[in-house]
Amino acid sequence: MALGHNEAIAYLVNLIKLVYVATVDSDIILSALNFKLSDFEDAVQTETAFYSNIETIITRDKKDYENSGLFVFSPEEFMNQ
């Protein structure tokens, strides 16, 4: 179901009330450039998690984070805990 602009904005405003949005800065980008993951975006997310003291990532692409040092769950696995 596609949302219209106003509905999408309202959804995001409510989502922000429930989740922590981590900051990405130049230190994280520089660390990600040297991280052992082959995908840069995954490395940025992993470094952001480390800098934010987050130990777990929920993703549909678990194999991309095998060497990240994070606990990795699929959405289904996480919801079934």
N, C-alpha and C positions, 0 to 999 in steps of 0.2 A: 504494500500500500504506500503510495507516494504521498508525502506530506506537502502541503503548501508552505510558503515562506513563513507565515505567521505561526502556523502549527509547529514547524521545525524550530523556530526561535523559542517558543514556549517549552517545547520538549527539552532543548538544551539548557534553558534556565533552570528547569526542574532537575535535570541530570547533575548540574554543577552543585546543587544543594546536597547531593548524595555522595559525590566522589571528590577525591583530592586531585587537583590538576598540578602536576609537577612542572617546575620551571626548567627550561633548557637554556643554558648560557654557553659562553665561549669555552669555559673550562670543560664542560661536558662534551662539546663538539671536538675539542682537541684530544680528549681521552678516547672518544669513540674512533677517531682516526687511527689510533694505535691499538685498538682492541682486537682480540683474536677472532671475532666473528667476521665472516666474509661479506655479509650484507651491512652496509653503512647504517641504514635506518634501524635495523635490529640492534646494532652496536650503540646507537644514540639512545634507544629505549632502555637498553641494559645499563648503560652508564647513568642515565637519568634515575633509574631504579636505585642503583648503588648510592648516588649522591642524596637521594631522598629517603634512604634507609628502608627501602621496599625490598622484600625478599622473594616475592611471588609475581609471576606474570601470567596472565590468562590470554591465550592466543589460539587461533585455529592452525597455526603453523609451528607446532611444537618442535619439529626437527630443526628449525632455524635457531633455536635457543639451547640446543643440547650442550654446548660448551660455555654457556653464559655464566654459570655459577648461581643462577636463580632457580627457585622451585618453579616448574612450568606445568600448567594445567590447561587442558582444553576447556571451553566454556561448560561443556557437559560434565566433565570430571569435577570442575569446581562446584557446580550446582549440586552434584550428587554427594558431596562430602558430608 
